[in-house]
Amino acid sequence: MIRIASPTQDAKAGVNEDRNGINGLIIAEEGPFKSGRGRFNLQSLERIVALGNAASDGIRKRAQHPNASDDGLGSGCGRETNYRIDKRPNGSHIVRADMLFSKAGMTMNPKGKTAWGPYLMSELEENRNAFQNSIVLKFEIAEDELSDNEELPDLWMPVELKASDFVDTGDAVHGDSLSEDDMISWLNEGSSRRTHVKLTQVLSTQLDRAFPDAEPSTIQARLHGFVDRYLSNRFDGFQPSTLKEPPVDKEIQEALAAQRTAFEGQLSEVTKSIGTLTDLVKSAQESSQQALAAKTRSEEIAALCQQAGSTEAASFIADASLSVADVQKKLFTQLCENTVKLGEGEGDVAPTAWEKLNAEWRKDEADLQKAGWTMDDWKAAKAAERNIEIPSDN
């Protein structure tokens, strides 16, 4: 399933006049259907890809859905192959496929109209929103982590993919048929005679966004101003028009100024909040680092005391003025002081581990006796704990 759903990308999405087909058509999309009957998740789309690629000769493509008065005979126009998972620019997963028109699809239409292939490719070259896709399938109701959300429709899990049809509005497709990011490539794609038509669509869309609430006279003046600047830059001696942008009403200016002031105030508050949040995060990071350093110090001191046979680990840890190096020096000094040599003069011999227990007992004798220890019992216990061999004469 993973291998099928992640093929190498093919040619750029769009009309392929050399092969009489369309590359990268969007077949289905992640999310609820427009009708609310159901929804697809990524696993549903992967199942569609697997079913589509399992068909050895591809999935049949029709120019419309059959209905109660039309069984769809004559609407077949080609086959669909190379199903794959992709994403729209907004991040939602989609299924793409490549479509090739059949010989009949390129030369005839039983209903007496233009052949399906030339007609559909021409429509898509002029407008990426000219049509969408709708698949015909069998499915089962499945569950996922969102299934308990009462506001979401049932999750459809496809089990058989029967056909894929060109339609005016697809139920499981939420955008245009290609979803290309590169506008310049789209404008230059296909026949050059269509570029001006595509450019008109782009300009109309952008003007709607730029002037959603402007009066006709304002839009007209802005466009004339742009044209004047363009022509003046391109042609020497061009005389700009006299049409000027109408003055803005005083009340509108005041309202805009008030909105700007309010926005700046809100922006200032947001900036302060971000600064406060940054300080809190920095403080939390410093506290975390301090806690980690204290934990590391305690562990190292405890390990040193255990190695030296010292019972003072707790007091060393509690004394914040002592570093690990300080504790190491103290333990070394104590070990040197507690070392007892046997014999005299140049022949002094270092005591054995068993003999060192005598020095330790003498050092803490009062506390050990209060705890109920006798010297022999305590030495025997320490010998067992440290794997010290007890001399045979003891």
Secondary structure, 3 states (H helix, E strand, C coil): CHHHHCCCCCCCCEEECCCCEEEEEEEEECEECCCCCCEECHHHHHHHHHHHHHCCCCEEEECCCCECCECCCCCEEEEEEEEEEEECCCCCEEEEEEEEECHHHHHCCCCCCCCHHHHHHHHHHHCCCCCEEEEEEEEEEECCCCCCCCCCCCEEEEEEEEEEEEECCCCCCCCCCCCCCCHHHHHHCCCHHHHHHHHHHHHHHHHHHHCCCCCHHHHHHHHHHHHHHHHHHHCCCCCCCCCCCCCCCHHHHHHHHHHHHHHHHHHHHHHHHHHHHHHHHHHHHHHHHHHHHHHHHHHHHHHHHHHHCCCCHHHHHHCCCCCHHHHHHHHHHHHHHHCCCECCHHHCECCCHHHHHHHHHHHCHHHHHHCCCCHHHHHHHHHHHHCCCCCCCC
